[in-house]
């Protein structure tokens, strides 16, 4: 996932010792994903992951058994418990053509079989004053 903002994830508190990055191609992709589902707490899947429906079912069942959260940029239709969509409403922090972006305002919607257990933040990607 070349668009994954690792720096932002680290700034948000992600422990780099608990991070594993694996390419989404190769003949052993299903085995690698199954091993990751067993070994990590959160498994993030990029939008270009092309799995057959049977492999999706197997992966999600394995993750559910291992109590692993699967975040998929493009899950197969009807297979996600909860779908979140975020639309940018604006940015804050830039002055008259200079300065730093400090805040991004998002409109977030949730739909699906699951229900969010935390309140969705009004502002995301806050940066502390440095």
C-alpha positions as a Markdown table, in Angstrom:
| # | Residue | x | y | z |
|---|---|---|---|---|
| 1 | Unk | 0.0 | 0.0 | 0.0 |
| 2 | Unk | 2.1 | 2.9 | -1.2 |
| 3 | Unk | -0.5 | 5.4 | 0.1 |
| 4 | Unk | -0.3 | 4.1 | 3.7 |
| 5 | Unk | 1.0 | 7.0 | 5.9 |
| 6 | Unk | 3.4 | 5.2 | 8.2 |
| 7 | Unk | 4.7 | 8.4 | 9.7 |
| 8 | Unk | 1.1 | 9.4 | 10.6 |
| 9 | Unk | 0.5 | 5.9 | 12.1 |
| 10 | Unk | 3.7 | 6.3 | 14.2 |
| 11 | Unk | 2.6 | 9.8 | 15.3 |
| 12 | Unk | -0.7 | 8.3 | 16.3 |
| 13 | Unk | 1.0 | 5.8 | 18.6 |
| 14 | Unk | 1.6 | 2.7 | 16.5 |
| 15 | Unk | 4.4 | 0.6 | 18.0 |
| 16 | Unk | 6.8 | 0.0 | 15.1 |
| 17 | Unk | 7.9 | -3.3 | 16.8 |
| 18 | Unk | 4.4 | -4.6 | 16.2 |
| 19 | Unk | 4.3 | -3.7 | 12.5 |
| 20 | Unk | 4.8 | -6.2 | 9.7 |
| 21 | Unk | 4.7 | -5.2 | 6.0 |
| 22 | Unk | 4.2 | -7.9 | 3.4 |
| 23 | Unk | 3.8 | -7.6 | -0.4 |
| 24 | Unk | 0.4 | -8.6 | -1.7 |
| 25 | Unk | 1.7 | -10.8 | -4.6 |
| 26 | Unk | 3.3 | -14.2 | -4.8 |
| 27 | Unk | 2.2 | -17.8 | -5.0 |
| 28 | Unk | 2.0 | -18.2 | -1.2 |
| 29 | Unk | -0.2 | -15.1 | -0.5 |
| 30 | Unk | -3.0 | -17.1 | 1.2 |
| 31 | Unk | -0.5 | -18.8 | 3.5 |
| 32 | Unk | 1.2 | -15.6 | 4.4 |
| 33 | Unk | -2.1 | -13.8 | 5.1 |
| 34 | Unk | -3.2 | -16.7 | 7.3 |
| 35 | Unk | 0.0 | -16.6 | 9.2 |
| 36 | Unk | -0.3 | -12.8 | 9.7 |
| 37 | Unk | -3.9 | -13.2 | 10.8 |
| 38 | Unk | -2.7 | -15.6 | 13.5 |
| 39 | Unk | 0.2 | -13.5 | 14.6 |
| 40 | Unk | -0.9 | -9.8 | 14.6 |
| 41 | Unk | -3.7 | -7.9 | 16.3 |
| 42 | Unk | -4.6 | -5.8 | 13.3 |
| 43 | Unk | -4.2 | -6.8 | 9.7 |
| 44 | Unk | -4.4 | -4.0 | 7.1 |
| 45 | Unk | -5.1 | -5.1 | 3.5 |
| 46 | Unk | -4.6 | -2.9 | 0.5 |
| 47 | Unk | -7.0 | -2.2 | -2.3 |
| 48 | Unk | -5.2 | -4.3 | -4.9 |
| 49 | Unk | -5.6 | -7.6 | -3.0 |
| 50 | Unk | -7.3 | -10.0 | -5.4 |
| 51 | Unk | -8.6 | -13.0 | -3.4 |
| 52 | Unk | -11.2 | -15.5 | -4.5 |
| 53 | Unk | -14.4 | -15.5 | -2.3 |
| 54 | Unk | -13.4 | -18.8 | -0.7 |
| 55 | Unk | -10.0 | -17.4 | 0.4 |
| 56 | Unk | -11.7 | -14.2 | 1.8 |
| 57 | Unk | -14.1 | -16.4 | 3.8 |
| 58 | Unk | -11.2 | -18.5 | 5.1 |
| 59 | Unk | -9.0 | -15.5 | 6.0 |
| 60 | Unk | -11.9 | -13.7 | 7.8 |
| 61 | Unk | -12.8 | -16.9 | 9.7 |
| 62 | Unk | -9.2 | -17.4 | 10.7 |
| 63 | Unk | -8.9 | -13.7 | 11.8 |
| 64 | Unk | -12.1 | -14.0 | 13.8 |
| 65 | Unk | -10.9 | -17.1 | 15.6 |
| 66 | Unk | -7.6 | -15.4 | 16.4 |
| 67 | Unk | -9.4 | -12.2 | 17.5 |
| 68 | Unk | -7.6 | -10.2 | 14.8 |
| 69 | Unk | -9.1 | -7.0 | 13.4 |
| 70 | Unk | -9.0 | -7.0 | 9.6 |
| 71 | Unk | -9.0 | -3.6 | 7.9 |
| 72 | Unk | -9.5 | -3.9 | 4.2 |
| 73 | Unk | -9.3 | -1.0 | 1.8 |
| 74 | Unk | -11.5 | -2.9 | -0.6 |
| 75 | Unk | -13.3 | -5.8 | 1.0 |
| 76 | Unk | -15.4 | -8.1 | -1.2 |
| 77 | Unk | -19.1 | -7.1 | -1.4 |
| 78 | Unk | -21.2 | -8.3 | 1.5 |
| 79 | Unk | -18.2 | -9.6 | 3.5 |
| 80 | Unk | -17.5 | -6.7 | 5.8 |
| 81 | Unk | -19.1 | -6.4 | 9.3 |
| 82 | Unk | -18.7 | -2.6 | 9.3 |
| 83 | Unk | -17.9 | -0.2 | 6.5 |
| 84 | Unk | -16.5 | 3.2 | 7.3 |
| 85 | Unk | -16.4 | 6.0 | 4.7 |
| 86 | Unk | -14.6 | 9.3 | 5.3 |
| 87 | Unk | -15.1 | 12.5 | 3.2 |
| 88 | Unk | -12.8 | 15.5 | 3.7 |
| 89 | Unk | -14.8 | 18.5 | 4.8 |
| 90 | Unk | -11.8 | 20.8 | 5.0 |
| 91 | Unk | -8.3 | 21.5 | 6.4 |
| 92 | Unk | -7.1 | 23.9 | 9.1 |
| 93 | Unk | -3.8 | 25.4 | 9.9 |
| 94 | Unk | -2.6 | 27.1 | 6.8 |
| 95 | Unk | -2.2 | 30.8 | 7.0 |
| 96 | Unk | -2.2 | 33.1 | 3.9 |
| 97 | Unk | -0.2 | 30.6 | 1.8 |
| 98 | Unk | 2.2 | 29.5 | 4.5 |
| 99 | Unk | 2.3 | 27.5 | 7.7 |
| 100 | Unk | 1.5 | 23.9 | 8.4 |
| 101 | Unk | -1.7 | 21.8 | 8.1 |
| 102 | Unk | -2.8 | 21.1 | 11.6 |
| 103 | Unk | -6.2 | 19.5 | 11.3 |
| 104 | Unk | -8.3 | 17.7 | 8.8 |
| 105 | Unk | -12.1 | 17.8 | 9.2 |
| 106 | Unk | -13.9 | 14.6 | 8.1 |
| 107 | Unk | -17.5 | 13.5 | 7.7 |
| 108 | Unk | -17.5 | 9.8 | 8.7 |
| 109 | Unk | -20.3 | 7.4 | 8.0 |
| 110 | Unk | -20.6 | 3.8 | 9.3 |
| 111 | Unk | -22.9 | 1.1 | 7.9 |
| 112 | Unk | -23.1 | -2.7 | 8.1 |
| 113 | Unk | -23.8 | -5.5 | 10.4 |
| 114 | Unk | -21.4 | -4.4 | 13.0 |
| 115 | Unk | -21.7 | -1.2 | 15.1 |
| 116 | Unk | -18.9 | 1.1 | 16.1 |
| 117 | Unk | -18.0 | 0.7 | 19.8 |
| 118 | Unk | -16.3 | 4.0 | 20.1 |
| 119 | Unk | -17.4 | 7.5 | 19.2 |
| 120 | Unk | -16.1 | 8.7 | 15.9 |
| 121 | Unk | -13.9 | 11.8 | 16.3 |
| 122 | Unk | -15.0 | 15.0 | 14.8 |
| 123 | Unk | -11.4 | 15.9 | 13.8 |
| 124 | Unk | -8.9 | 13.4 | 12.6 |
| 125 | Unk | -5.1 | 13.6 | 12.1 |
| 126 | Unk | -4.5 | 16.3 | 14.8 |
| 127 | Unk | -0.9 | 17.3 | 15.1 |
| 128 | Unk | 0.4 | 18.6 | 18.3 |
| 129 | Unk | 2.1 | 22.0 | 18.3 |
| 130 | Unk | 5.8 | 21.5 | 17.8 |
